[in-house]
């Protein structure tokens, strides 16, 4: 069930009531008084940020004051999950609203297939101006994540290896410049921030200590500071009241929570539970605890802005409920990783089953009673295990999309090795 915090709700009764009426009517030409149809969209994806290192999720360090203020204005999802514990398939799921089985990306030698429909293409073809500023080699133009964008800027990467330098300032400077041009409206602006990724840099103005997790938090705080510049620019241009802002992580990071470091090879919550905030003008702030998937974001944004949702999208749109956004009911989420591992997971009704296909073992966790996933409940719930195994078997009964692995150029291989993604 959803859990909402009443003390964070500030009524905007007339605007939200009109929004609800219009969404329920779903008639042609229906336009909400809150103007969600045709609103601008700012999509901010943050790399390697685990949810429990943000203040809005209860973290005690002051890592994210700007994002915390955003979450106080929007809907904060505490049960948001990625379909993958690494970047390329995760962001592909955000843009195509497909799980990895159906967009097919499992390794670095693969690209987003051009025939897959993306949210950027759908918005562009329905009157939106589309721009992106990215700071990860995964999103260079030859990977086809530029599909649907009128302007696609990866120039931040020219500054050097993003693993060794700060890039958040560059992404935000380009974004502030775009907002100040100004951007044609309605616009869809995607910003990808990389900085919390290893190797973690310590930023003197955001110091927490010298250990790896301290420098990781320093990177998050540095990134938050520069995201704040973009949010301030939107306010200054008078755009905040007509712009839907989405903040979402692609995956998290492990600091020996389950005996390892980094990401990619496991499906525990520190890697696939991600921050997600949707700030929608005209809707009430709230906290939503029911599970949602990152593939649900694209259909939700299209539905809110009055743009048709492609039939091929598999994510489930969130719904307007009590003048805020609610998670899709009875959501079942599947995640996987095929890099240096072969694992699958299913999340349903507060339970998570993880299947390791290399060792042919399963583990079962009660996410409500054991959110850190320390107590394997496998032996105590045989009937539940059978149900969850059947869900996984059903999901993978459909053939996986086969994406050609075209390999990597020498330059791309060297850059990804420097980032720790590939073995040398």
N, C-alpha and C positions, 0 to 999 in steps of 0.2 A: 504494500500500500504506500501511497505517496505520503511524505512528511513535509509539512509546510510550516514556516516560522511566521506567526502572525505579527510579531513585532517588527518585521521587515517589510510589511505590506503597507503601501501608501495608495489609497484608492484613487483611481482615475476612472470614475464610474461611467461617465458618458462615453468616452472614447472606447473603453473596453467593451461596453454593452453593444455599441454599434459594431465592433469587431466580431463579437460572438454572433450577433444577428446575421451579419453578412456571411460568415463562415457556415452557419447553419443553413442559410438560404441557398448558398452555392449557385445562385442564379447568374446568368450572363449579365455583364455590365455592373454587377454589384460592387460598389466601392465603399470601403469602411470610412467612417468619420475619423478613425485613428490613422488612416492613410497607410496601413501596412501594405496594401496592394500598391506596387510601384515604389516601395521604399528602397533606398540604397542598402547595400550589404557590405559590411567589412568583415572578412573572414581572417582571423589570426590563428595560424597553426604554430605551436611551440614544440620544438624538438626535445625529446628526452626529459620532459618535465613530469615527475610523478605527482599525483594529486595531493598527497599528504605533505608536500613541502610548500603549499600555498596557505596563506593565512585564512582564506575563506573555508578551507578544509580542516582548520583547527591547528595549523602549525604555529608554534610559539615564537619562532624567529620572525622578524619583520622583513620577510623576503619580497612580499608582493603588495605593497600598499595601493598601487594603482589598480591592479587586478582585483584586489579586495573591494575597492570602491565600485568597480564595474559589477562585481557579483552582488553587491548590495542594491544595485539598480536593476538587476536582471534576475533570471532564473538560474540557480546554481544546481547542477545535477551531481549528486554524490555517488551515483551508481552508473557512471558512464564508462563504457568499455571499448577498447580498441579490438579490432579483429586480428591484430598482429603485434608482436613485441619489437618490430623494427620498422624503419621509416617507409621504405618504398611501397610495400603492400598496404601499410596502414593509410597513407595519404591517397593511394589509389582507391581505397574503400570510401574515403571521404568524398572524393570527386565523382566516382561512378555509382555510389550507393550499392556496391556489390561486395560480398565477402570474397576473400582470396580465391576460394574455389572457382568463382565465376569471373573474376578479372584476370586470374591466372598467374599473377606475379609471385614468384617464389625465390628469385635470386637476382643478383646485381646485373647479370647479363641480359635481363629482360626489360622491356619498355611497355608503357601503356599502349595498348593496341588502338590505332586511330579509329577503328569502327565502333569502339565503345563510346557511349554518350556520356558526356560530363556535365556537371552543373554549370560550368562556365559556358559551354556551347548552348545549353538550353536557355540561359539568361541572355546571352548575346543575340540569339535568334528570336528573342521576344522583347527586343528593344533596349537591352542594357548595354552600357559601355563597360568593358571588362579590362582590368589591368591586374598585374601581379608583380611583386617584388620578392625574389627568392634568394636564399643564402645557403643552399645545399647542392652539392654536385649531383644528387639524385634527380634534381629538377632542371638540369640543363635542357635546352630545347630539343636535343635529339632523343630525349626520353618521352616526348609527346605530352608532357604535363602542360604544355603551352596551348593545347587544344582549346579553342574558344576564346582565347585572350586577344584583344586588339593590340595590347601593349604588354610585353613580357620582359621584365628586366632582371637579369642575373648578373649585372655588372659588379655587384658587391664581391663576387668571387674573384674578380681581378686583383683584389687587394692582397690575396695570398691564401694559404691554407686556412680554412675557417676553423680548423682544429687548434691552430696556434695563434690566431688573432681574434679580436672582438669584431663581430659583424652587426650586432643589434643596432649600433649607432648608424651604420650605413643603411640598413633596411629602413629605419625610421626616418632618416633624412630624405630618402627617396619618396617615402610615403607622404611626409609632410609637404614636400615639393609638389607631389601629385594633387593633394587636397587643395593646395594654394593656387593651382593653375587657373581656374579650379577644374575638377573632374566634371565631365558632362553627367547629368543625372537622367535617369537613375543609373547608378554605377554599382559594379561588383568589384571590390578591391580585395585581393588575396595577398597577405603578408606571411612569409615563413621565417621564423626566428630560430637560429641554430645554436646560440651560445651555450646553453647548459650541457651540450654534448662534450664528451671527453675529447681532448685533455682539458680538464677544468682549470680556468684561469682565475687568479685571485685579483679582484678589483679593489684598490685601496679604499675607495669611498664606500664600499660595501663589504667590509671585512668581518668574517665570523671566526677565523682561525685558519690553520694551515693544513689540516687533515683533508682528505679527498672530499668528504661530505661537506666540509666547511667551504671549500672552493666551489663545489657544486652549488651551494646556496648563494655564494657570491655571484656566480654566473646568472642564477635566476633573478637575483635582485637587480643586477645590471640590465638584464633584458627587460624586467618590469619597468625600470626607470625610462627606458627608451620607448616602450609601448605607451607609457604615460604621455610622451611627447605627441604621439599620434592622436591619442584621445583628446588631448588639449587642443590640437589643431582642428579637430572636428568641431569641438565646442566653439572655438574662435570663429570658424567659418559659418556658424549657425546650422551645421549639418547634423548635430547629435539628435535632434528631435525627429529626424526623418531617416535615420540610419539604424538598421539592425546590426548589432555587433555580436560576433561569435568568437569566443576564445576556446580552443580545443587543443589538447595534446595528442601527438601521434602515438607515443608510448612512454613508459616510465624508465626507471633505472634501479638497479639493485645494488645495495651496499651490504652484501653478505646477509641479507634477510633470510635467504635460504642457502647460504654457503657460497654464493658467487658474487661476481661484480659485473657491472655493465648491463647489457640487454641482449636480446635476440633468441636465447636458447631455452627460456622457460616461459610458462604462462601463468605465473603467480601474479597476485594483484599489484605488486610493486612495479610490474611491467605492463600490464594491460588495463588496469584501472587508471583512467586519465581525467584531467580537469576538463570540465565543460561548462561554459556560461553562455547563455543567450540573453542579451539585453534587447528587448523589443519595445520601442516606444508605444505607449498605450496599454501595455500589459503590466500587471502587478509583479513586483519582486517576490520571489518565493524560493524555497529549497525543495527540490524533488529528489526523493530517495529511490524511487522505483528504477529498475535498470533500463538503460538506453544504450544503443550502439552508435559508433561514429558514422555508420552508414545511414543512420536516421536523420542526419543533419541536412543533407541535400534536399530530400523530399519535404522536410519541414520548412526550409527556407522558401522553396518554390511555392508551397501551399500558402504561406503567409503573404507572399508578394503577388499572388494571383497568377503565377506562371504555371502552365500545365506540367504535371509530374510525368516524366516518361514511363511508359509501361514496363520498361526493362529495369527500372530502379527497384531494388529489393528491400531497401530500408523502409521502415514504417514511420510515417510522419507523426510527430507529437501533436497533441490536440489542445485546443483552447478549452480550459476547464476552470470555472470559478475565476475568470478574468486573468488567468495565468496559463502557462504551458504545462501540460501533464505528459508523462511518459506514455508510450503506447501500452495498452493493457496486455498482460500475460506475455511479456517479451522474453523470447529465448534467443541467446546470443552464442555464436560459435566463433572461437578463435583458433589460430594455428600458427606454427612455425615450422619451416622446412630448411632453415639455415643452421648448419652444425647440429641439427636435432630433427626429430620427427615427432611432434607433439600436437595434440588436438585437445580442445576444452569446450565444454558446454556449460552455460550459466542459465539456470532457470529456477524460479521460486526460491531464491535465496541460497541455492546450492550450486557448487561448481565441481564438475567431474573433469579431471585431467587424465588423458590417456597418452602414455609414452609408447609409441609404436616400435621403438627400437628394443625396449626391454619387455614389451607386451605386459605392462603393469598399469593399473589405474589407481588414482587417489581421489578421495572425495572430501570436500570441505563444506562446512556450514558457514556461509559468509556473514550471516547475521550474528551468530554466537562466537565465531572465530575468524574475524576479518583478516588477521595476519596469517591465516592458513597454516597453523602449527599442529592441528589435531586431525589426523586422517581418520575419517569416520567410515571408511570402506566396509569394514567387517560388521558394522552395526546396522547397515541399511541395505540389505540385499535387494529388496523390491525397488527402492529408489534407484539403485545402481542400474538395474535392468531397464528402467524407464529412461534414464539419461543416456545409457549406452544405445538404446534404440533411437534416440534423437540424433546422436552422432552418426549412427549407421545410416539413418534416413538422409541426413544432410549430405553425406558423401556417396550416397547411392547414385546421384547424378554425376555424369562425367565431368571431370575438371577441365576448364578451358586450357588448352595447350598453347602456350606462348613460346615462340621461338627464342631460344637463348642465342643472341647474336655475338656474345662475347664482349669484351671490353677493349677499348683502345689502350695503348701503352700508357698514355697520359691519364686516362680514367682509372686504370688499374693502380698506378702509382699514387694517385690522389686518394683512392679508397683504402689502399693499404696504409697510407699515412693517417687516415682517420680511424684505423683499427677495424675496418669492416672486412678486410680480406687478409688471409694468411700470406706471408711473403714466401 
